[in-house]
Amino acid sequence: MNAVNPLETPFQRGLILFFRVAMGWVFLYAGLTQTFIEPNWTAASFLGHTKTFHDIYGPLATSSLMPLIDFCVKWGHLLIGLSLVSGLMVRVSGVFGIALMLVYWSAHLDFPYVSSPLNFLLDEHIVYAVIIVELIAVRAGHVFGLDGYVEKLPVIEHNPFLRPLVR
């Protein structure tokens, strides 16, 4: 039995493109809002209200690392979003996106509920993380994205250290 290539049909390619751009927009909008529309945004209140892992996240809310954390979250959202929307370096940004989603999930966790009693163990952050895993697995950056073009550049083809970034 032959395996079906996930990039085989126009419908499959369309779904991959939709999910890549949709996930990219989630990150990009958050990054644009936090960085440019609400420049005084901070993750301190988010970190300060954690429940299950409060001993880990709570102290960060009042630490001297807060400006660095805010910078990383704002620009992380922005860069992950740009990467997913453009389809450039989806494998790299996807790993960071998954890590952020798992941090957000664990920060919202009030075991066994997440955010509210309506979410038992799972919430949108786990769903987003799984979607990003799938985007990495199907090489979503090659579906109407820049990874397919960049992969063919001589600097990428002849450098074994750069190839994993776009393949």
C-alpha positions, 0 to 999 in steps of 0.5 A, spaced: 500 500 500 502 506 497 503 512 502 499 518 500 503 524 500 499 530 504 501 535 498 498 531 493 491 534 492 489 541 491 484 540 497 490 538 501 494 543 499 489 548 501 488 545 508 495 546 509 495 553 507 489 555 511 492 552 517 499 555 516 496 562 515 491 561 520 496 559 525 500 565 523 495 570 524 494 568 531 501 569 532 502 575 528 496 579 531 498 578 538 505 580 536 503 586 532 498 588 538 503 587 544 509 590 540 506 596 536 498 597 538 499 596 546 507 598 547 506 597 555 503 590 554 506 586 559 506 578 561 506 580 568 499 579 570 498 573 566 504 570 570 502 572 576 495 569 576 498 562 574 495 556 579 498 549 578 505 551 576 505 558 580 511 556 584 515 557 577 511 562 573 509 567 579 516 569 581 517 571 574 512 576 574 516 580 579 523 579 577 528 583 574 527 578 568 520 581 566 523 586 561 526 580 557 520 576 558 516 581 555 521 582 549 521 575 548 514 574 548 512 580 543 517 579 538 517 571 539 509 572 537 511 577 531 516 573 528 513 566 529 507 569 525 511 572 520 514 565 519 508 562 518 504 566 514 510 567 509 512 560 509 519 561 511 523 557 516 516 554 518 520 548 522 524 553 526 518 557 528 514 551 529 518 549 534 518 555 538 510 556 537 509 549 540 514 551 546 510 557 547 503 554 546 505 549 552 507 554 556 501 558 556 497 551 557 501 550 563 500 557 565 493 556 565 492 550 568 488 549 574 489 542 575 485 538 572 482 544 568 485 549 564 482 556 564 475 554 566 471 548 569 469 547 561 476 545 559 478 538 562 486 537 561 485 540 554 484 547 551 486 551 545 493 551 546 494 544 546 490 544 539 494 549 536 500 545 538 498 539 535 496 543 529 503 546 529 506 539 529 502 537 523 505 543 519 512 541 521 510 534 519 507 536 512 513 541 510 507 546 510 512 552 508 513 548 501 505 549 500 505 556 497 510 558 502 518 561 501 521 554 504 520 551 497 523 557 494 529 558 499 531 551 499 533 551 492 538 557 493 545 555 492 547 557 499 542 552 502 543 547 497 551 547 498 551 548 506 548 542 510 548 546 516 542 551 513 538 545 509 534 543 516 532 550 516 527 550 510 527 542 508 
